[in-house]
Amino acid sequence: MRFDGKMVKKPWGLEYMVFEDANVAIWYLHLRKGERTSQHYHEKKDTTLVTLSGMVSRVPEVELIRRGQVHATMALTDAWVMEIETPSDKLDLVRVGDDYGRTGAPYENGEHIIDFDPRYAYPSSEFPPHG
């Protein structure tokens, strides 16, 4: 699946890819205040999460998550998080818990993949509505 020029709608916000090559992918995640990603892990990749703006439940601001480590991120305020995946494999996802009924479900597809909205070209403190 190609994500170039696309955004992925999530119940907690949205995400979009800003860079990808054979070894790494970089995604921007916008989490709405009070929302949380699924509790999940990756079998094949390591992930680094960097808080760009806002406040999330994770401490420190930068965290390396090794393959197999269960993790989730809760937005204490509207927040932008940069996700760096090594290797690039968005479908490497095992959900073990989810506030939105997605436990055990694969990565989003179909109607969740939409054309890129230029209001999200760069993470800022402005949070355009999305639904």
DSSP file with accessible surface (Angstrom, degrees, kcal/mol):
  #  RESIDUE AA STRUCTURE BP1 BP2  ACC     N-H-->O    O-->H-N    N-H-->O    O-->H-N    TCO  KAPPA ALPHA  PHI   PSI    X-CA   Y-CA   Z-CA
    1    1 A M              0   0  127      0, 0.0     2,-0.4     0, 0.0    89,-0.1   0.000 360.0 360.0 360.0 133.7    0.0    0.0    0.0
    2    2 A R        -     0   0  161      1,-0.1     0, 0.0     2,-0.1     0, 0.0  -0.821 360.0-176.9-100.5 137.5    1.3    3.5   -1.0
    3    3 A F    >   +     0   0   10     -2,-0.4     3,-2.0     3,-0.1    14,-0.4   0.313  35.5 134.2-113.8   5.8    0.7    6.4    1.3
    4    4 A D  T 3  S+     0   0   90      1,-0.3     3,-0.1    12,-0.1    14,-0.1  -0.355  83.9   2.9 -58.2 128.9    2.3    9.2   -0.8
    5    5 A G  T 3  S+     0   0   56     12,-0.3   111,-2.2     1,-0.2     2,-0.3   0.671 114.1 109.2  70.4  16.7    0.0   12.2   -0.9
    6    6 A K  E <   -A  115   0A  73     -3,-2.0    11,-0.5   109,-0.3     2,-0.3  -0.825  53.2-151.6-123.5 160.4   -2.4   10.5    1.5
    7    7 A M  E     -A  114   0A   4    107,-3.0   107,-2.8    -2,-0.3     2,-0.6  -0.927  14.6-136.9-124.7 154.6   -3.6   10.9    5.1
    8    8 A V  E     -AB 113  15A   1      7,-3.0     7,-1.7    -2,-0.3     2,-0.3  -0.958  15.5-142.0-116.7 115.7   -4.9    8.2    7.4
    9    9 A K  E     - B   0  14A  70    103,-3.0     5,-0.2    -2,-0.6    99,-0.0  -0.611  23.0-176.2 -75.7 135.0   -8.0    9.1    9.5
   10   10 A K  E >   - B   0  13A  19      3,-2.7     3,-1.2    -2,-0.3    27,-0.0  -0.919  39.1-117.1-126.3 155.6   -7.9    7.7   13.0
   11   11 A P  T 3  S+     0   0   42      0, 0.0     3,-0.1     0, 0.0    -1,-0.1   0.797 119.9  46.6 -64.5 -21.3  -10.5    7.8   15.7
   12   12 A W  T 3  S-     0   0    6     23,-0.1    20,-2.6     1,-0.1     2,-0.3   0.490 133.6 -72.1 -95.4  -6.1   -7.9    9.7   17.8
   13   13 A G  E <   -BC  10  31A   1     -3,-1.2    -3,-2.7    18,-0.2     2,-0.3  -0.919  65.9 -67.9 155.3-124.0   -6.9   12.1   15.0
   14   14 A L  E     -BC   9  30A   1     16,-1.9    16,-3.1    -2,-0.3     2,-0.3  -0.974  29.0-155.8-159.7 167.3   -4.9   11.5   11.8
   15   15 A E  E     -BC   8  29A   5     -7,-1.7    -7,-3.0    -2,-0.3     2,-0.3  -0.985   6.8-174.3-146.9 155.2   -1.4   10.7   10.5
   16   16 A Y  E     - C   0  28A   7     12,-2.1    12,-2.8    -2,-0.3     2,-0.3  -0.990  27.7-113.7-151.7 149.6    0.5   11.2    7.3
   17   17 A M  E     + C   0  27A  24    -11,-0.5   -12,-0.3   -14,-0.4    10,-0.3  -0.651  25.6 176.5 -83.5 133.4    3.9   10.1    5.9
   18   18 A V  E     +     0   0A  61      8,-3.2     2,-0.3     1,-0.4     9,-0.2   0.577  69.8  11.3-109.6 -15.9    6.4   12.8    5.3
   19   19 A F  E     + C   0  26A  96      7,-1.4     7,-2.7     2,-0.0    -1,-0.4  -0.965  59.7 170.7-160.0 143.3    9.4   10.6    4.2
   20   20 A E  E     + C   0  25A  67     -2,-0.3     2,-0.2     5,-0.2     5,-0.2  -0.951   6.2 155.8-154.5 137.3   10.0    7.0    3.2
   21   21 A D        -     0   0   71      3,-2.4    67,-0.2    -2,-0.3    -2,-0.0  -0.740  63.6 -72.9-136.9-165.7   12.9    5.1    1.7
   22   22 A A  S    S+     0   0   92     -2,-0.2    66,-0.2     1,-0.2     3,-0.1   0.729 128.7  31.4 -65.8 -19.7   13.9    1.4    1.8
   23   23 A N  S    S+     0   0  112      1,-0.2     2,-0.3    64,-0.2    -1,-0.2   0.672 120.0  23.6-113.1 -22.6   15.0    1.6    5.5
   24   24 A V        -     0   0   29     63,-0.2    -3,-2.4    62,-0.2     2,-0.3  -0.989  48.7-162.1-148.7 151.7   12.9    4.2    7.3
   25   25 A A  E     -CD  20  85A   0     60,-1.7    60,-2.8    -2,-0.3     2,-0.5  -0.992  10.1-154.9-133.4 143.6    9.6    6.1    7.2
   26   26 A I  E     -CD  19  84A  39     -7,-2.7    -8,-3.2    -2,-0.3    -7,-1.4  -0.983  15.4-177.1-120.4 127.4    8.7    9.3    9.1
   27   27 A W  E     -CD  17  83A   4     56,-2.8    56,-2.9    -2,-0.5     2,-0.5  -0.930  20.4-141.7-121.5 146.3    5.1   10.0    9.9
   28   28 A Y  E     -CD  16  82A  39    -12,-2.8   -12,-2.1    -2,-0.3     2,-0.4  -0.936  20.0-163.1-103.2 130.8    3.4   13.0   11.6
   29   29 A L  E     -CD  15  81A   9     52,-3.1    52,-2.5    -2,-0.5     2,-0.6  -0.954   7.4-160.0-114.4 130.9    0.6   12.1   14.0
   30   30 A H  E     -CD  14  80A   3    -16,-3.1   -16,-1.9    -2,-0.4     2,-0.5  -0.962  12.8-170.7-110.0 115.0   -2.0   14.6   15.1
   31   31 A L  E     -CD  13  79A   1     48,-2.6    48,-2.5    -2,-0.6   -18,-0.2  -0.912  17.3-132.7-107.5 130.4   -3.7   13.5   18.3
   32   32 A R    >   -     0   0   75    -20,-2.6     3,-2.3    -2,-0.5    43,-0.3  -0.541  41.6 -83.2 -78.8 147.6   -6.8   15.3   19.7
   33   33 A K  T 3  S+     0   0  146      1,-0.3    43,-0.2    -2,-0.2    -1,-0.1  -0.172 115.3  14.3 -50.6 130.4   -6.8   16.2   23.4
   34   34 A G  T 3  S+     0   0   46     41,-3.2    -1,-0.3     1,-0.3     2,-0.2   0.390 101.0 116.1  84.9  -3.0   -8.1   13.3   25.5
   35   35 A E    <   -     0   0   55     -3,-2.3    40,-2.8   -23,-0.2     2,-0.4  -0.634  46.5-158.2 -99.4 159.2   -7.7   10.7   22.7
   36   36 A R  B     -G   74   0B  70     38,-0.2    63,-0.2    -2,-0.2    38,-0.2  -0.993  15.9-123.0-140.1 141.6   -5.3    7.7   22.8
   37   37 A T        -     0   0   11     36,-2.4    62,-0.1    -2,-0.4    -6,-0.0  -0.266  49.7 -83.0 -69.3 167.9   -3.7    5.5   20.2
   38   38 A S        -     0   0    4     60,-0.1     2,-0.7    34,-0.1    60,-0.2  -0.289  41.4-107.6 -66.2 156.5   -4.3    1.7   20.4
   39   39 A Q  E     +H   97   0C  77     58,-2.6    57,-2.8    33,-0.1    58,-1.6  -0.824  67.5 142.7 -82.3 119.2   -2.2   -0.4   22.8
   40   40 A H  E     -HI  95  71C  15     31,-2.3    31,-2.4    -2,-0.7     2,-0.3  -0.924  38.3-151.6-152.8 170.8    0.0   -2.2   20.2
   41   41 A Y  E     -H   94   0C  61     53,-1.7    53,-2.3    -2,-0.3     2,-0.4  -0.924  17.0-127.1-144.6 170.1    3.3   -3.6   19.3
   42   42 A H        -     0   0    7     -2,-0.3    26,-2.4    24,-0.3    27,-0.2  -0.974   4.7-159.6-122.9 135.3    5.3   -4.3   16.2
   43   43 A E  S    S+     0   0  118     -2,-0.4    -1,-0.1    24,-0.2    24,-0.1   0.770  90.4  22.7 -82.7 -27.6    6.9   -7.7   15.3
   44   44 A K  S    S+     0   0  122     45,-0.1     2,-0.3    43,-0.1    -1,-0.1   0.545 111.7  59.7-119.1 -13.2    9.5   -6.4   12.8
   45   45 A K        -     0   0    2     47,-0.1     2,-0.3    44,-0.1    -3,-0.2  -0.869  59.4-137.6-126.8 156.3   10.2   -2.8   13.4
   46   46 A D  E     -E   86   0A  27     40,-3.0    40,-2.7    -2,-0.3     2,-0.4  -0.802  24.4-155.4-100.2 151.4   11.5   -0.3   16.0
   47   47 A T  E     -EF  85  65A   0     18,-2.8    18,-3.8    -2,-0.3     2,-0.5  -0.990   9.4-159.4-132.0 136.4    9.8    3.0   16.4
   48   48 A T  E     -EF  84  64A  35     36,-2.4    36,-2.8    -2,-0.4     2,-0.5  -0.970  11.5-159.8-112.6 130.2   11.0    6.3   17.8
   49   49 A L  E     -EF  83  63A   4     14,-2.6    14,-2.4    -2,-0.5     2,-0.4  -0.945   7.6-174.4-111.9 130.7    8.3    8.8   18.9
   50   50 A V  E     -EF  82  62A  26     32,-2.6    32,-3.3    -2,-0.5     2,-0.6  -0.988  21.7-136.3-126.4 120.7    9.2   12.5   19.2
   51   51 A T  E     +E   81   0A  11     10,-2.2    30,-0.2    -2,-0.4     3,-0.1  -0.671  24.0 177.6 -76.6 118.8    6.7   15.0   20.7
   52   52 A L  E     -     0   0A  72     28,-2.5     2,-0.3    -2,-0.6    29,-0.2   0.812  64.5  -9.8 -92.1 -37.8    6.8   18.0   18.4
   53   53 A S  E    S+E   80   0A  35     27,-1.6    27,-1.9    71,-0.1    -1,-0.4  -0.983 106.7  27.3-158.1 158.4    4.1   20.1   20.2
   54   54 A G  S    S-     0   0   36     -2,-0.3     2,-0.4    25,-0.2    25,-0.2  -0.291  86.5 -70.6  81.2-172.6    1.5   19.7   22.8
   55   55 A M        -     0   0  108     23,-0.3    21,-2.2    -2,-0.1    22,-1.6  -0.978  44.1-179.0-126.6 135.2    1.6   17.3   25.8
   56   56 A V  B     -J   75   0D  13     -2,-0.4    19,-0.2     2,-0.3    -5,-0.0  -0.828  40.6-107.2-125.7 168.6    1.3   13.5   25.7
   57   57 A S  S    S+     0   0   61     17,-2.4     2,-0.2    -2,-0.3    18,-0.1   0.657  89.0  96.0 -72.0 -16.5    1.4   10.9   28.4
   58   58 A R        -     0   0   18     16,-0.3    -2,-0.3     3,-0.1    -7,-0.0  -0.500  66.8-137.1 -78.1 142.9    4.8    9.6   27.4
   59   59 A V  S    S+     0   0  128     -2,-0.2     2,-0.2     2,-0.0    -2,-0.0  -0.992  75.9  44.8-135.8 129.3    7.9   10.8   29.2
   60   60 A P  S    S-     0   0   75      0, 0.0    -9,-0.1     0, 0.0    -2,-0.0   0.481  83.1-123.6 -83.7-176.2   10.5   11.5   27.9
   61   61 A E  S    S+     0   0  113     -2,-0.2   -10,-2.2     1,-0.1     2,-0.4   0.775 102.8  43.3 -63.7 -29.0    9.8   13.7   24.9
   62   62 A V  E    S+F   50   0A  81    -12,-0.2     2,-0.4     2,-0.0   -12,-0.2  -0.984  74.2 176.9-120.6 130.3   11.7   11.2   22.7
   63   63 A E  E     -F   49   0A  46    -14,-2.4   -14,-2.6    -2,-0.4     2,-0.5  -0.992  22.7-147.6-139.5 131.3   11.3    7.5   23.2
   64   64 A L  E     -F   48   0A  76     -2,-0.4     2,-0.6   -16,-0.2   -16,-0.2  -0.850  16.5-164.0 -93.7 125.2   12.7    4.5   21.4
   65   65 A I  E     -F   47   0A   1    -18,-3.8   -18,-2.8    -2,-0.5     2,-0.1  -0.948  10.7-145.2-114.2 115.1   10.2    1.6   21.3
   66   66 A R    >   -     0   0  143     -2,-0.6     3,-2.2   -20,-0.2   -24,-0.3  -0.427  34.5 -82.9 -77.5 153.8   11.8   -1.8   20.4
   67   67 A R  T 3  S+     0   0  128      1,-0.3   -24,-0.2    -2,-0.1    -1,-0.1  -0.231 118.5  26.8 -54.5 139.5    9.9   -4.4   18.4
   68   68 A G  T 3  S+     0   0   47    -26,-2.4     2,-0.6     1,-0.2    -1,-0.3   0.224  89.2 124.5  89.8 -12.9    7.7   -6.4   20.7
   69   69 A Q    <   -     0   0   80     -3,-2.2    -1,-0.2   -27,-0.2     2,-0.2  -0.698  59.5-133.2 -85.9 120.8    7.2   -3.6   23.2
   70   70 A V        +     0   0   78     -2,-0.6     2,-0.3   -29,-0.1   -29,-0.2  -0.523  38.7 162.0 -72.3 135.3    3.5   -2.8   23.8
   71   71 A H  B     -I   40   0C  18    -31,-2.4   -31,-2.3    -2,-0.2     2,-0.3  -0.976  21.7-179.3-152.1 160.3    2.9    1.0   23.8
   72   72 A A        -     0   0   25     -2,-0.3     2,-0.4   -33,-0.2   -33,-0.1  -0.958  18.5-139.0-154.0 157.0    0.2    3.7   23.4
   73   73 A T        -     0   0    6     -2,-0.3   -36,-2.4   -35,-0.2     2,-0.4  -0.990  10.9-162.2-126.9 128.7    0.2    7.4   23.4
   74   74 A M  B     -G   36   0B  64     -2,-0.4   -17,-2.4   -38,-0.2     2,-0.7  -0.912  17.1-134.6-109.3 132.0   -2.4    9.6   25.2
   75   75 A A  B     -J   56   0D   0    -40,-2.8   -41,-3.2    -2,-0.4   -19,-0.3  -0.786  19.4-178.1 -88.6 115.8   -2.9   13.3   24.2
   76   76 A L  S    S+     0   0   86    -21,-2.2     2,-0.3    -2,-0.7   -20,-0.2   0.725  82.7   4.5 -81.2 -26.0   -3.1   15.5   27.3
   77   77 A T  S    S-     0   0   49    -22,-1.6   -43,-0.1    -3,-0.1    -1,-0.1  -0.874 113.1 -63.4-136.9 172.4   -3.6   18.5   24.9
   78   78 A D  S    S-     0   0   56     -2,-0.3     2,-0.3   -45,-0.1   -23,-0.3  -0.420  73.5-174.9 -54.6 136.6   -3.9   18.6   21.1
   79   79 A A  E     -D   31   0A   0    -48,-2.5   -48,-2.6   -25,-0.2     2,-0.4  -0.990  32.8-146.0-144.9 150.1   -0.5   17.2   20.1
   80   80 A W  E     -DE  30  53A   2    -27,-1.9   -28,-2.5    -2,-0.3   -27,-1.6  -0.966  22.8-175.7-111.3 131.8    1.8   16.6   17.2
   81   81 A V  E     -DE  29  51A   1    -52,-2.5   -52,-3.1    -2,-0.4     2,-0.5  -0.991  17.9-142.8-129.0 135.0    4.1   13.5   17.4
   82   82 A M  E     -DE  28  50A  38    -32,-3.3   -32,-2.6    -2,-0.4     2,-0.5  -0.863  16.1-160.8 -96.1 131.5    6.7   12.4   14.9
   83   83 A E  E     -DE  27  49A  11    -56,-2.9   -56,-2.8    -2,-0.5     2,-0.5  -0.964   4.0-166.5-115.5 125.0    7.0    8.7   14.4
   84   84 A I  E     -DE  26  48A  41    -36,-2.8   -36,-2.4    -2,-0.5     2,-0.5  -0.959   8.8-163.1-114.4 118.3   10.1    7.2   12.9
   85   85 A E  E     -DE  25  47A   1    -60,-2.8   -60,-1.7    -2,-0.5   -38,-0.2  -0.880   8.5-142.2-107.2 132.0    9.8    3.5   11.8
   86   86 A T  E    S+ E   0  46A  68    -40,-2.7   -40,-3.0    -2,-0.5   -62,-0.2  -0.958  90.8  19.0-135.3 113.9   12.8    1.3   11.1
   87   87 A P  S    S-     0   0   55      0, 0.0     2,-0.6     0, 0.0    -1,-0.2   0.668 102.8-112.4 -77.4 172.8   12.3   -0.5    8.8
   88   88 A S        +     0   0   28    -66,-0.2   -64,-0.1   -67,-0.2    -2,-0.1  -0.565  62.9 133.3 -72.9 113.4    9.4    1.1    7.0
   89   89 A D    >   +     0   0   48     -2,-0.6     3,-1.6     3,-0.1   -45,-0.1  -0.478  25.7 178.9-163.0  85.7    6.4   -1.2    7.4
   90   90 A K  T 3  S+     0   0   17      1,-0.3    -1,-0.0   -89,-0.1    -2,-0.0   0.779  83.1  61.2 -63.9 -25.5    3.1    0.5    8.4
   91   91 A L  T 3  S+     0   0  101      1,-0.1     2,-1.8   -90,-0.1    -1,-0.3   0.573  74.4  99.9 -81.6  -6.6    1.2   -2.8    8.2
   92   92 A D    <   +     0   0    7     -3,-1.6     2,-0.4    14,-0.1   -47,-0.1  -0.591  57.3 129.2 -78.4  84.2    3.5   -4.3   11.0
   93   93 A L        -     0   0   25     -2,-1.8     2,-0.5   -51,-0.1   -51,-0.2  -0.982  38.1-176.0-147.7 125.7    0.9   -3.7   13.7
   94   94 A V  E     -H   41   0C  40    -53,-2.3   -53,-1.7    -2,-0.4     2,-0.5  -0.956  17.4-154.9-124.1 109.3   -0.6   -6.0   16.4
   95   95 A R  E     +H   40   0C  10     -2,-0.5     9,-1.3    10,-0.4   -55,-0.3  -0.746  20.4 170.6 -87.0 125.1   -3.3   -4.2   18.5
   96   96 A V  E    S+     0   0C  75    -57,-2.8     2,-0.3    -2,-0.5   -56,-0.2   0.527  70.7  10.7-109.2 -10.6   -3.8   -5.7   21.9
   97   97 A G  E     +H   39   0C   9    -58,-1.6   -58,-2.6     5,-0.1    -1,-0.3  -0.953  63.6 175.9-163.6 147.9   -6.1   -3.1   23.3
   98   98 A D    >   -     0   0   22     -2,-0.3     3,-0.9   -60,-0.2     5,-0.3  -0.936  30.8-146.8-162.1 134.7   -8.1   -0.2   21.9
   99   99 A D  T 3  S+     0   0   89     -2,-0.3    -1,-0.1   -63,-0.2   -62,-0.1   0.557 101.6  53.4 -74.4  -9.7  -10.6    2.4   23.1
  100  100 A Y  T 3  S-     0   0   69      0, 0.0    -1,-0.2     0, 0.0   -62,-0.0   0.099 119.4 -97.7-117.7  18.5  -12.4    2.4   19.7
  101  101 A G  S <  S+     0   0   72     -3,-0.9    -2,-0.1     1,-0.1    -3,-0.0   0.694  88.6 119.6  77.0  22.2  -13.1   -1.3   19.2
  102  102 A R    >   +     0   0   27      2,-0.1     3,-2.8     3,-0.1    -7,-0.2   0.318  28.1 142.0-102.9  10.0  -10.1   -2.0   17.0
  103  103 A T  T 3  S+     0   0   80      1,-0.3    -7,-0.2    -5,-0.3    -5,-0.1  -0.274  81.0   7.3 -53.4 128.3   -8.4   -4.7   19.2
  104  104 A G  T 3  S+     0   0   64     -9,-1.3    -1,-0.3     1,-0.3    -8,-0.1   0.321 101.5 129.4  81.0  -8.2   -7.0   -7.3   16.9
  105  105 A A    <   -     0   0   36     -3,-2.8   -10,-0.4     1,-0.1    -1,-0.3  -0.486  57.3-119.3 -80.5 149.5   -7.8   -5.3   13.7
  106  106 A P        -     0   0  101      0, 0.0    -1,-0.1     0, 0.0     3,-0.1  -0.161  49.0 -62.5 -75.3 179.5   -5.2   -4.6   11.1
  107  107 A Y  S    S-     0   0   12    -16,-0.2   -16,-0.1   -14,-0.1   -14,-0.0  -0.252  70.7 -86.3 -60.1 149.6   -3.9   -1.2   10.0
  108  108 A E        +     0   0   15     -3,-0.1     2,-0.2     4,-0.1    -1,-0.1  -0.109  55.6 159.2 -59.0 153.9   -6.6    1.1    8.5
  109  109 A N    >   +     0   0   91     -3,-0.1     3,-1.9     4,-0.0     4,-0.1  -0.844  40.6  29.6-153.4-170.3   -7.5    1.0    4.8
  110  110 A G  G >  S+     0   0   48      1,-0.3     3,-1.9    -2,-0.2    -2,-0.0  -0.240 124.4  12.6  56.8-123.0  -10.2    2.0    2.4
  111  111 A E  G 3  S+     0   0  140      1,-0.3    -1,-0.3  -103,-0.0  -102,-0.1   0.639 121.8  67.2 -66.5 -11.8  -12.3    4.9    3.5
  112  112 A H  G <  S+     0   0   62     -3,-1.9  -103,-3.0  -104,-0.1     2,-0.7   0.686  86.2  77.8 -80.2 -17.5   -9.7    5.8    6.2
  113  113 A I  E <   +A    8   0A  36     -3,-1.9     2,-0.3  -105,-0.2  -105,-0.2  -0.847  66.2 167.6 -96.0 116.0   -7.1    6.7    3.5
  114  114 A I  E     -A    7   0A  58   -107,-2.8  -107,-3.0    -2,-0.7     3,-0.1  -0.819  41.1 -82.2-125.9 165.4   -7.9   10.1    2.1
  115  115 A D  E     -A    6   0A 114     -2,-0.3  -109,-0.3  -109,-0.2  -110,-0.1  -0.348  60.6 -89.5 -65.2 147.8   -6.2   12.7    0.0
  116  116 A F        -     0   0   69   -111,-2.2    -1,-0.1     1,-0.1  -109,-0.1  -0.294  33.7-141.9 -60.5 137.6   -3.7   14.9    1.8
  117  117 A D    >   -     0   0   38      1,-0.1     3,-2.4    -3,-0.1    -1,-0.1  -0.915   6.3-145.5-102.1 117.6   -5.1   18.1    3.3
  118  118 A P  G >  S+     0   0   99      0, 0.0     3,-1.9     0, 0.0     4,-0.2   0.681  91.9  78.4 -63.4 -13.7   -2.6   21.0    2.8
  119  119 A R  G 3  S+     0   0  137      1,-0.3     3,-0.3     2,-0.1    -3,-0.0   0.715  95.5  50.9 -64.1 -14.7   -3.6   22.5    6.2
  120  120 A Y  G <  S+     0   0    1     -3,-2.4    -1,-0.3     1,-0.2  -104,-0.0   0.108  71.4 118.9-106.8  21.1   -1.5   19.8    7.7
  121  121 A A  S <  S+     0   0   65     -3,-1.9    -1,-0.2     1,-0.2    -2,-0.1   0.823  86.7  14.2 -60.2 -30.7    1.6   20.5    5.6
  122  122 A Y  S    S-     0   0  172     -3,-0.3    -1,-0.2    -4,-0.2     2,-0.0  -0.978  89.7-107.5-145.8 131.1    3.7   21.3    8.7
  123  123 A P        +     0   0   10      0, 0.0     2,-0.3     0, 0.0     4,-0.1  -0.342  52.6 155.9 -59.7 130.0    2.8   20.5   12.3
  124  124 A S        -     0   0   45      2,-0.4   -71,-0.1   -71,-0.0   -72,-0.0  -0.832  59.7 -92.2-141.7-177.7    1.9   23.7   14.2
  125  125 A S  S    S+     0   0  100     -2,-0.3     2,-0.4     2,-0.0   -47,-0.1   0.578 100.0  92.7 -79.1  -7.7   -0.1   24.8   17.2
  126  126 A E        -     0   0  147      1,-0.0    -2,-0.4     2,-0.0     0, 0.0  -0.735  61.2-164.0 -87.0 134.0   -3.1   25.3   14.9
  127  127 A F        -     0   0   52     -2,-0.4     3,-0.1    -4,-0.1    -7,-0.1  -0.823   5.6-154.9-123.3  90.0   -5.3   22.2   14.7
  128  128 A P        -     0   0   22      0, 0.0     2,-0.0     0, 0.0    -2,-0.0  -0.300  34.0 -98.6 -58.6 147.0   -7.7   22.3   11.8
  129  129 A P        +     0   0  105      0, 0.0     2,-0.3     0, 0.0     0, 0.0  -0.363  45.9 178.7 -66.6 147.7  -10.8   20.1   12.4
  130  130 A H              0   0   43     -3,-0.1  -116,-0.0    -2,-0.0    -3,-0.0  -0.990 360.0 360.0-146.4 149.0  -10.9   16.7   10.9
  131  131 A G              0   0   86     -2,-0.3  -122,-0.0  -122,-0.0  -118,-0.0  -0.808 360.0 360.0-149.5 360.0  -13.4   14.0   11.1
